[in-house]
Amino acid sequence: MSMKTYALEAVSVLVVEDNRFMRTILVNVIKGLGVTHVLEAREGNEALEELRNNSIDIIIMDWELDGMTGSKLLQTVRSGKRGLNPLIPVIVVSANTIARNVLQARDTGMTEFLAKPVSAAAIYARIVSIIENPRRFVRTGSYFGPDRRRRFDPGYLGPKRRADDRSMDDVDDIDALNQA
């Protein structure tokens, strides 16, 4: 099954990577996919500045940044404070793919995860996933971000197995709230 081809020249991407060599690879791959507006940041505070001053559609960020951690950067973005867009898709890239790190990134609000070393095909697949399967955003007492469930069935009547699943009243569907 071949993947649909998208023209990405209108998409803007912020690459946050502290390693200059890896940042250059990511930027060149993204530009090679047709994205013409690619911004770079070496660390979290620089990324926040770029996010405040530019219209960014997707963040591709290293999880293990020097200075401000990837976790702290993602928490700050998802907070929506200081003019940040909390709904921006975030692709986390990391060489450290042990389950604990992937789960931490998921639980902090990442949209997609990509293991290093990256390929153009893998980056493109994550961007296509964001375009074709946008994730609903949810807010619970301890989480705000893309719904961690890949499938959503509004008619689901089975057991609620999550510790936080006390009732649907505890979960705000951000997309539904925005449409109301």
N, C-alpha and C positions, 0 to 999 in steps of 0.2 A: 504494500500500500504506500503510495507516494504522498508526501506532504504537500499541501497547498502552498503555492508561492505567493509571498506578500511583498509589495513595494514598501520599503521601510524608510524612504528618504524623509518622510515627515515626522518620524519618531525621534525623540531626543532621549539620550541615554547618559547617565552619570556613572562613570566607573570609579569605584573607590578601592584602591589597592596601594598598600605601602611599599611593595616591592616594585621598583622602577621597571625592571625587565618584564615582570608579569603584567604590569599595567600597560606597557607598550604592546604586548601580545594581545591583550584583551581589546584595547582600543583599535588595533589594526584589524583584528578579526571582525569586530562590530562594524567598522567602516567597510570592510570587505563584503558584509551582508547588505550594504546599501544605506546604512544609517549615516546621514551627513552631519548631524548635530550631536557630537560626542564630547562631553566634558569630563575632565579628570580631577580627582582629588587624591592626595597622598594619605590623608588621615581624616578622622571623624569631624573635627571642627571645620576643616576646609570643606568637607562634603556638606555640612549644614549650611555654610555660607553660600555654596553653589546652589543648594536647594532653595534658599530664601531669595536668591537673586535671579533665578532662571526657571523657566517652565520645563520641568523634567517629566518624561513619561514613564521611564523605567530606571531603577537603580540596579546596578550589578556591583556587588560589594564583597570584598574578602571578609571572612568571619574573624580572622585573627589579625587585627590591625594593631600597629604600634600606637601607643597613646590611648585614645578612646577606643574601647573594644567594639567589635562588630555588634555585640549584644547591646551595649549602651547606645550606639548609633541607631540601631533599629528601634529600640524602645523610645528614643527621642523622636524619631520620625513618626512612629505610630501614636505618639501622644498628641500630635497635631498642634503643639504649642508653637508660638513665635512664627506663625504664618506657614508652617509646614503642612504639606498635604498628607494626611495619615493614610489615605487610600492608595498611595502610589505602589505599584507592584515592585517587589524587591526580590532579586535573584541573588542568593548567597552562594559564593564559591569558596571552597575550602579543600585543602589537601588532607585535613584531619577529618576523616569520615566515620569515626567511631560513633556508634549509636547515640551516646550521650550528647555529643556535639550537634548532631543532626536534629535530635529531639529538642535541644535547647533553642536552636535556630527556629524550628517550627513553632515552639511554644512562645517565642518572642514576637512572632508575626511575619516570618518570611513568606513569600509567595511560592518560590521554587528554590530547589537546592541543586547545585552543580559541583561535582567532584573534580578537583584538579588532578591531572592535567586536563584542560578543557580542549574541546575541538569546536570548529566553526559549526559543525552539524549539531552538536549538543547545545550550543548557545542559541542557535536558530530554533531548535526544537522547544526550548524553554520560552522564547519570545512568542512562538506560534501558540504554545499552550496558554500563555497569558491573553493572547488575542482571541483565540477560539473558545476557551473555557474560563472566562473571568470568574474568579471566586467571590462569593458573597462575603461580606465582612460581618463579623459578629462581635458582640461585646458581652462578656460575662463579668462576674465580680473580679476575676483575676486575669482576663485575657481580652485583648482587642486586636483584631487582625483578620486575615482571610480565614474563612471557615476551613478547619483542618480536615473536614470530611470532603473527599473528592466527589462524592455523589450526594445529591440532596433529593430526598423524596418527601414532599410536603404531606403526603398521605400516610407516612410511616406510623404504624400503630403499635409496633413492637416495644420490647422493654428498653428503658433508658438506662444504659450501662455506665455512663460517666458519673463520677462523684459529684460534679457540678450540675448534673441534669435533674434538678429538683422540679422544675416546671418550665414550660416554654415562656412563661412570664419573666423568667430570669435572664432570657437571652434577647437582646435587641438585634433585629435584623436591620443593619444599617441601610441596606439597599431599600428595604420596605419603608423605613422611616424617611429616606430621602424622596421617595415617590409620593408619600402621603402629603 
